[in-house]
Amino acid sequence: MSKGSVLPQYIAGLSASFGALCMGASIGWSSPVENMISVNTDYGFPISSSQFGWVSSLLTLGATVICIPIGFAIDWIGRRPTMLALIPPYMVGWVLMLFANNVTMLYFGRFILGMCGGAFCVTAPMYCTEISATALRGTIGSFFQLLIVSGVLYGYLVGAFLPLLTINILCAILPVIFAVVHFFMPESPVYLAMKGRNDDAAKSLQWLRGKDADIDDELKEILEESQKQSDMPKVNILSALRRPIVLKGLGIAVLLQVFQQWTGINAILFYSTSIFEDTGSGISGSDSTLIIGVTQVTSTLVAVLIIDKAGRRILLVISGILMAVSTALMGVYFQLKESNPGSMDNFGWLPISSICIFIVFFSIGFGPVPWLVMAELFSEDVKSVAGSIAGTSNWLSAFMVTLLFPILKNAIGAGPTFWIFTVIAVLSFFYSLFFVPETKGKTIIEIQDMLSGGKGVKSEDKSQT
């Protein structure tokens, strides 16, 4: 019996996750171009600091409003067609950014880019988990976060060394590259089975596992689960979402997404440049963003390599407690610096090392795991809409944190603001420890059994009995 090849699954997973790289580049675009467009007026028209704030934040707002509608689209037309259909609006967004002659065009361009990126954030993780063998689901599911942070680094890199027009062109070609590559990938066999296209599901699964792989047992399990879902009494989606098992999974998925943002990742990235400069380290703002970007990519790559060995929950627990420690130290530094200027002149290493620690442990836990778990917890009949709700909570939280951080910092000071993030990180630690189920190595049937109160015995454990 041939076990097949993992390479086709990696190729399909990376191609879908390339949409996350497009979104990451849009996120990374903001930092290096701020001075270009607000100080140097490279667009040829003035942009105030408050207007630039909206240019930055409209990306997350666009992602917020699209998540739930896209959940219906991916069940209606499929995972792969939905992602390919995002390319024309993506190009419209970048054309607006390329040829903007007023700030309103920038607003609309960023909002459209956010909508497209937010749609990928729901669709790509779902596609990745559905095409993956159980033993590879964590690794391939983590490609999404890896390519987001790689996209951010890409935005930082091109922004650090190139003029505005070239930056925009190099970001605009990314969706085209995605379309060319993903056009040749198969649709999710799970989706095809759900639509009753059993022969197509078999062909897709055979492509993903390799032409010599024995897919009979896995295909039988997929078709049986699909048949089970189709045999259930038809109910509207609101009724399905009110099922206790769905509500439990939804609570877990939403809270993990909320914790991901409210532990302060975007605020820390936003503030990192000024921290590096204020400490007298001699590191420029552009160099600091590159350091942060490389640290994120490297740490997320480590997460991809270990997530199917270590498990989801242990990475969340470690991530939560060390994010709490690092934000607490940052709070201490800024509180002492504000209350006694000059007292922390010799401790510039403290906030820099704290930022790096935060980035490392965010990237191995609360960076990739919430997206992966979001795509693992739900049965096929509610997965799309439930995942969309979780994605909406992420982007809404990102928008609110970005908006509130400078307000809080000015009102109560940087120190207490970082301590708020510390409290939330401690809550995320305890929540992960006591309430997040371990989904490593479990099939969807076993995960559903675990959520309903069963023990959720792993597939490999069953095979030994």
C-alpha positions as CSV (number, residue, x, y, z in Angstrom):
1,M,0.0,0.0,0.0
2,S,1.5,3.3,-1.1
3,K,1.3,6.2,1.4
4,G,1.7,8.7,-1.5
5,S,3.6,11.9,-1.5
6,V,3.4,15.0,0.6
7,L,4.8,17.3,-2.1
8,P,1.5,17.9,-3.9
9,Q,-0.2,18.9,-0.6
10,Y,2.6,21.3,0.1
11,I,2.4,22.8,-3.3
12,A,-1.4,23.3,-3.1
13,G,-1.2,24.6,0.5
14,L,1.5,27.1,-0.4
15,S,-0.3,28.3,-3.5
16,A,-3.5,29.0,-1.6
17,S,-1.5,30.7,1.2
18,F,0.1,32.9,-1.4
19,G,-3.0,35.0,-1.0
20,A,-1.9,35.7,2.5
21,L,1.4,37.0,1.2
22,C,-0.6,39.5,-0.9
23,M,-2.4,40.6,2.3
24,G,0.9,40.7,4.2
25,A,2.5,43.0,1.6
26,S,-0.5,45.4,1.9
27,I,0.0,45.4,5.7
28,G,3.8,45.9,5.3
29,W,3.3,48.7,2.8
30,S,2.1,51.2,5.4
31,S,5.2,51.6,7.5
32,P,7.9,52.4,4.9
33,V,5.7,54.7,2.8
34,E,4.4,56.9,5.6
35,N,7.2,59.5,5.2
36,M,7.1,59.2,1.4
37,I,3.4,60.2,1.1
38,S,2.8,62.3,4.2
39,V,6.1,64.3,4.4
40,N,7.6,64.1,0.9
41,T,4.1,64.1,-0.9
42,D,5.3,61.5,-3.4
43,Y,1.7,61.1,-4.6
44,G,1.7,64.8,-5.5
45,F,-1.0,65.9,-3.0
46,P,-0.8,66.5,0.7
47,I,-1.8,63.8,3.2
48,S,-2.1,64.7,6.9
49,S,-1.2,62.4,9.7
50,S,-4.8,61.7,10.5
51,Q,-5.6,61.0,6.9
52,F,-2.6,58.5,6.8
53,G,-4.1,56.9,9.9
54,W,-7.2,56.2,7.9
55,V,-5.2,55.0,4.9
56,S,-3.6,52.5,7.2
57,S,-6.6,51.3,9.2
58,L,-9.1,51.1,6.3
59,L,-7.3,47.9,5.3
60,T,-8.4,46.1,8.5
61,L,-11.9,47.6,8.2
62,G,-12.2,46.2,4.6
63,A,-11.2,42.8,5.9
64,T,-13.8,43.1,8.7
65,V,-16.8,43.7,6.5
66,I,-16.0,40.9,3.9
67,C,-15.4,37.9,6.2
68,I,-19.1,36.9,6.7
69,P,-20.2,37.4,3.1
70,I,-17.3,35.4,1.8
71,G,-18.3,32.5,4.1
72,F,-21.4,32.1,2.0
73,A,-19.5,32.5,-1.3
74,I,-17.1,29.7,-0.5
75,D,-20.0,27.3,0.1
76,W,-21.8,28.5,-3.0
77,I,-19.1,28.5,-5.7
78,G,-16.2,26.6,-3.9
79,R,-12.9,27.4,-2.2
80,R,-10.7,27.6,-5.3
81,P,-13.0,29.6,-7.5
82,T,-13.6,32.1,-4.7
83,M,-9.9,32.7,-4.3
84,L,-9.4,33.1,-8.1
85,A,-12.4,35.5,-8.2
86,L,-10.7,37.8,-5.8
87,I,-8.0,38.7,-8.3
88,P,-9.9,41.3,-10.4
89,P,-11.0,43.3,-7.3
90,Y,-7.4,43.0,-6.0
91,M,-6.1,44.5,-9.2
92,V,-8.7,47.3,-9.0
93,G,-7.4,48.1,-5.5
94,W,-3.8,48.3,-6.6
95,V,-4.7,50.4,-9.7
96,L,-6.4,52.9,-7.4
97,M,-3.2,52.9,-5.3
98,L,-0.9,53.3,-8.4
99,F,-2.8,56.1,-10.0
100,A,-4.3,57.9,-7.0
101,N,-4.5,61.7,-7.4
102,N,-6.4,62.4,-4.2
103,V,-6.7,60.8,-0.8
104,T,-10.2,59.4,-1.5
105,M,-8.7,57.1,-4.1
106,L,-6.2,55.9,-1.5
107,Y,-9.1,55.3,0.9
108,F,-11.0,53.2,-1.6
109,G,-7.9,51.4,-2.8
110,R,-6.9,50.3,0.7
111,F,-10.5,49.3,1.7
112,I,-10.7,47.1,-1.4
113,L,-7.3,45.5,-0.7
114,G,-8.5,44.8,2.8
115,M,-11.6,43.2,1.6
116,C,-9.7,40.9,-0.7
117,G,-7.1,40.1,1.9
118,G,-9.8,39.4,4.5
119,A,-11.5,37.0,2.1
120,F,-8.3,35.1,1.7
121,C,-8.0,34.9,5.5
122,V,-11.2,32.9,5.7
123,T,-10.8,30.8,2.5
124,A,-7.1,29.9,2.5
125,P,-6.9,28.3,6.0
126,M,-10.1,26.3,5.3
127,Y,-8.7,25.1,1.9
128,C,-5.4,24.1,3.5
129,T,-6.9,22.0,6.2
130,E,-9.3,20.3,3.8
131,I,-6.6,19.2,1.3
132,S,-4.2,18.0,4.0
133,A,-3.7,14.5,5.4
134,T,-4.4,14.5,9.2
135,A,-0.7,14.2,10.1
136,L,0.2,17.2,8.0
137,R,-2.7,19.5,8.8
138,G,-0.9,21.6,11.3
139,T,2.1,22.2,9.1
140,I,0.1,23.0,6.0
141,G,-2.5,25.0,8.0
142,S,0.4,27.2,9.4
143,F,1.5,28.1,5.9
144,F,-1.1,30.9,6.0
145,Q,0.5,32.7,8.9
146,L,4.0,32.1,7.5
147,L,3.1,33.8,4.2
148,I,1.4,36.7,5.9
149,V,4.5,37.6,7.8
150,S,6.6,36.9,4.7
151,G,4.4,39.4,2.9
152,V,4.9,41.9,5.6
153,L,8.7,41.5,5.3
154,Y,8.3,41.8,1.5
155,G,6.5,45.1,2.0
156,Y,9.2,46.3,4.4
157,L,12.0,45.3,2.1
158,V,10.7,46.9,-1.1
159,G,9.7,49.9,0.9
160,A,13.1,50.4,2.5
161,F,15.0,50.6,-0.8
162,L,12.7,51.6,-3.6
163,P,10.6,54.6,-4.7
164,L,6.8,54.7,-4.2
165,L,5.8,53.8,-7.8
166,T,8.1,50.7,-7.8
167,I,6.8,49.6,-4.4
168,N,3.2,49.8,-5.6
169,I,4.0,47.9,-8.8
170,L,5.9,45.1,-7.0
171,C,3.0,44.7,-4.6
172,A,0.4,44.8,-7.4
173,I,2.0,41.9,-9.3
174,L,1.6,39.5,-6.3
175,P,-2.1,38.7,-6.9
176,V,-1.3,38.0,-10.6
177,I,1.4,35.5,-9.5
178,F,-1.2,33.9,-7.2
179,A,-3.7,33.5,-10.0
180,V,-1.2,31.9,-12.4
181,V,-0.1,29.4,-9.8
182,H,-3.4,28.5,-8.1
183,F,-5.2,28.1,-11.4
184,F,-3.6,24.7,-11.7
185,M,-4.5,23.5,-8.2
186,P,-7.4,21.2,-7.5
187,E,-10.6,22.1,-5.6
188,S,-10.9,20.8,-2.0
189,P,-12.0,17.1,-2.1
190,V,-14.0,17.8,1.0
191,Y,-16.0,20.5,-0.7
192,L,-16.5,18.4,-3.8
193,A,-17.8,15.5,-1.7
194,M,-20.1,17.9,0.1
195,K,-21.6,18.9,-3.3
196,G,-22.1,15.2,-4.3
197,R,-19.3,15.3,-6.9
198,N,-17.8,12.1,-5.7
199,D,-15.8,11.3,-8.8
200,D,-14.2,14.8,-8.8
201,A,-13.5,14.4,-5.1
202,A,-11.6,11.2,-5.8
203,K,-9.6,12.8,-8.6
204,S,-8.7,15.8,-6.4
205,L,-7.7,13.5,-3.5
206,Q,-5.6,11.3,-5.9
207,W,-3.8,14.4,-7.2
208,L,-3.1,15.7,-3.7
209,R,-1.8,12.3,-2.3
210,G,0.1,11.3,-5.5
211,K,-0.9,9.2,-8.4
212,D,0.4,5.9,-6.8
213,A,-1.2,6.6,-3.4
214,D,-4.0,4.3,-2.0
215,I,-6.7,6.8,-1.2
216,D,-9.6,4.3,-0.6
217,D,-9.8,4.6,3.1
218,E,-9.4,8.3,3.3
219,L,-11.9,8.9,0.4
220,K,-14.4,6.6,2.2
221,E,-14.1,8.6,5.4
222,I,-14.6,11.9,3.5
223,L,-17.6,10.6,1.6
224,E,-19.2,9.1,4.8
225,E,-18.8,12.4,6.7
226,S,-20.3,14.2,3.7
227,Q,-23.2,11.7,3.5
228,K,-23.8,12.1,7.2
229,Q,-24.0,15.9,6.8
230,S,-26.4,15.6,3.8
231,D,-28.6,13.1,5.7
232,M,-29.1,15.6,8.6
233,P,-32.4,17.5,8.6
234,K,-32.0,20.7,6.6
235,V,-32.0,23.7,8.9
236,N,-31.1,27.3,8.2
237,I,-27.6,28.5,9.1
238,L,-28.8,30.4,12.1
239,S,-30.3,27.3,13.6
240,A,-27.2,25.3,12.8
241,L,-25.0,27.9,14.5
242,R,-27.1,27.6,17.7
243,R,-26.3,23.9,18.1
244,P,-24.4,23.5,21.4
245,I,-21.4,21.9,19.8
246,V,-21.1,24.7,17.2
247,L,-21.5,27.4,19.9
248,K,-18.7,25.8,21.9
249,G,-16.4,25.6,18.8
250,L,-17.3,29.2,17.9
251,G,-16.5,30.5,21.3
252,I,-13.1,28.9,21.2
253,A,-12.3,30.1,17.6
254,V,-13.6,33.7,18.3
255,L,-11.7,34.0,21.6
256,L,-8.4,32.8,20.1
257,Q,-8.8,35.4,17.3
258,V,-9.6,38.1,19.8
259,F,-6.6,37.2,22.0
260,Q,-4.4,37.2,19.0
261,Q,-5.1,40.9,18.4
262,W,-5.8,42.2,22.0
263,T,-2.4,40.9,23.3
264,G,-1.0,43.9,21.3
265,I,0.7,42.6,18.2
266,N,-0.3,45.4,15.9
267,A,0.3,48.1,18.6
268,I,3.8,46.7,19.3
269,L,4.6,46.6,15.5
270,F,3.2,50.1,15.2
271,Y,5.4,51.4,18.1
272,S,8.5,49.3,17.4
273,T,10.2,51.9,15.1
274,S,10.0,54.7,17.7
275,I,11.1,52.3,20.5
276,F,14.3,51.4,18.6
277,E,15.0,55.1,17.8
278,D,14.1,56.4,21.3
279,T,16.4,54.0,23.1
280,G,19.5,55.4,21.5
281,S,20.5,52.1,20.1
282,G,21.6,53.6,16.8
283,I,19.2,51.4,14.9
284,S,17.2,53.4,12.3
285,G,13.5,53.1,11.8
286,S,13.8,51.2,8.5
287,D,16.4,48.8,10.0
288,S,14.1,48.1,13.0
289,T,11.2,47.2,10.8
290,L,13.5,44.8,8.8
291,I,14.7,43.2,12.1
292,I,11.1,42.8,13.2
293,G,10.1,41.3,9.9
294,V,13.0,38.8,9.8
295,T,12.3,37.8,13.4
296,Q,8.6,37.2,12.6
297,V,9.3,35.1,9.5
298,T,12.0,33.0,11.2
299,S,9.9,32.3,14.3
300,T,6.8,31.4,12.2
301,L,8.9,29.0,10.2
302,V,9.9,27.3,13.5
303,A,6.2,27.1,14.3
304,V,5.4,25.4,11.0
305,L,8.1,22.8,11.6
306,I,7.0,21.9,15.2
307,I,3.2,22.5,15.3
308,D,2.3,18.9,14.3
309,K,4.9,17.5,16.8
310,A,4.3,19.8,19.8
311,G,0.6,20.3,19.4
312,R,-1.6,23.4,19.3
313,R,-2.4,24.0,23.0
314,I,1.2,23.8,24.3
315,L,2.3,26.4,21.8
316,L,-0.6,28.7,22.8
317,V,0.3,28.3,26.5
318,I,4.0,29.1,26.0
319,S,3.1,31.9,23.7
320,G,0.6,33.5,26.2
321,I,2.8,33.5,29.2
322,L,5.9,34.8,27.5
323,M,4.0,37.6,25.7
324,A,2.7,38.5,29.2
325,V,6.3,38.7,30.5
326,S,7.6,40.8,27.6
327,T,4.7,43.3,27.7
328,A,5.1,43.6,31.5
329,L,8.8,44.5,31.1
330,M,8.0,47.0,28.4
331,G,5.4,48.6,30.7
332,V,8.0,48.8,33.5
333,Y,10.5,50.4,31.2
334,F,8.1,53.1,29.9
335,Q,6.6,53.8,33.3
336,L,10.0,54.4,34.8
337,K,11.2,56.4,31.8
338,E,8.1,58.7,32.0
339,S,8.2,59.2,35.8
340,N,11.9,59.7,36.0
341,P,13.4,60.8,32.6
342,G,17.0,59.8,32.2
343,S,16.8,56.9,34.7
344,M,16.5,54.3,31.9
345,D,19.2,55.6,29.6
346,N,21.3,52.5,30.3
347,F,18.5,50.1,29.8
348,G,17.7,50.6,26.1
349,W,18.3,46.9,25.6
350,L,15.2,46.1,27.7
351,P,12.4,47.2,25.4
352,I,14.3,46.0,22.3
353,S,14.8,42.5,23.7
354,S,11.2,42.6,25.0
355,I,9.9,43.4,21.6
356,C,12.0,40.5,20.1
357,I,10.8,38.1,22.7
358,F,7.2,39.1,22.1
359,I,7.5,38.7,18.4
360,V,9.2,35.3,18.7
361,F,6.6,33.8,21.0
362,F,3.6,35.4,19.3
363,S,4.9,33.9,16.1
364,I,5.1,30.3,17.4
365,G,1.7,30.4,19.1
366,F,-0.9,33.0,18.9
367,G,0.2,34.0,15.4
368,P,-0.5,30.8,13.4
369,V,-2.6,28.6,15.8
370,P,-5.9,30.6,15.9
371,W,-6.1,30.5,12.1
372,L,-5.4,26.7,12.1
373,V,-7.8,25.9,14.9
374,M,-10.5,28.1,13.3
375,A,-10.4,25.8,10.3
376,E,-10.3,22.5,12.3
377,L,-13.2,22.9,14.8
378,F,-16.3,22.8,12.7
379,S,-18.4,20.3,10.7
380,E,-18.8,20.9,7.0
381,D,-22.3,22.4,7.2
382,V,-21.2,25.3,9.4
383,K,-17.5,25.6,8.8
384,S,-17.6,28.4,6.2
385,V,-19.9,30.7,8.2
386,A,-18.4,29.9,11.6
387,G,-14.9,30.5,10.3
388,S,-16.1,33.8,8.8
389,I,-17.4,34.9,12.1
390,A,-14.1,34.1,13.7
391,G,-12.3,35.9,11.0
392,T,-14.5,39.0,11.4
393,S,-13.7,39.1,15.1
394,N,-10.0,39.1,14.3
395,W,-10.1,42.0,11.9
396,L,-12.5,44.0,14.0
397,S,-10.2,43.5,16.9
398,A,-7.2,44.6,14.8
399,F,-9.0,47.7,13.7
400,M,-10.0,48.6,17.3
401,V,-6.5,48.0,18.7
402,T,-4.8,50.1,16.0
403,L,-7.4,52.8,16.7
404,L,-7.3,52.7,20.5
405,F,-3.6,52.2,21.1
406,P,-2.4,55.9,20.5
407,I,-5.5,57.1,22.4
408,L,-4.7,55.0,25.4
409,K,-1.0,55.8,25.2
410,N,-1.8,59.5,25.3
411,A,-4.4,59.2,28.0
412,I,-2.8,56.9,30.6
413,G,0.8,56.6,29.3
414,A,2.7,53.9,27.5
415,G,3.5,51.9,30.7
416,P,-0.1,51.2,31.8
417,T,-1.2,50.6,28.2
418,F,1.3,47.8,27.9
419,W,0.2,46.4,31.2
420,I,-3.3,46.1,29.8
421,F,-1.8,43.9,27.1
422,T,-0.1,41.9,29.9
423,V,-3.4,41.2,31.6
424,I,-5.0,40.1,28.4
425,A,-1.9,37.8,27.6
426,V,-2.3,36.3,31.1
427,L,-6.0,35.6,30.4
428,S,-5.0,34.0,27.1
429,F,-2.6,31.8,28.9
430,F,-5.2,30.5,31.3
431,Y,-7.8,30.1,28.6
432,S,-5.5,28.1,26.4
433,L,-4.4,25.9,29.4
434,F,-7.9,25.0,30.6
435,F,-10.4,25.5,27.7
436,V,-8.7,25.0,24.3
437,P,-8.9,21.4,23.1
438,E,-5.9,19.7,21.5
439,T,-6.7,19.0,17.9
440,K,-3.3,17.6,16.8
441,G,-3.7,14.3,15.0
442,K,-7.5,14.2,15.2
443,T,-10.0,13.8,12.4
444,I,-13.0,16.1,12.1
445,I,-15.2,13.4,13.5
446,E,-12.9,13.0,16.6
447,I,-12.8,16.7,17.1
448,Q,-16.6,16.9,17.0
449,D,-16.8,14.1,19.5
450,M,-14.3,15.9,21.8
451,L,-16.3,19.1,21.6
452,S,-19.5,17.2,22.5
453,G,-18.0,15.8,25.6
454,G,-16.2,12.7,24.4
455,K,-12.5,12.1,24.8
456,G,-11.7,12.5,21.1
457,V,-9.3,9.5,20.9
458,K,-6.7,10.2,18.2
459,S,-6.7,8.2,14.9
460,E,-3.4,6.6,15.6
461,D,-4.6,5.6,19.1
462,K,-7.6,3.9,17.6
463,S,-5.5,2.0,15.1
464,Q,-3.5,0.4,17.9
465,T,-6.6,-1.0,19.7
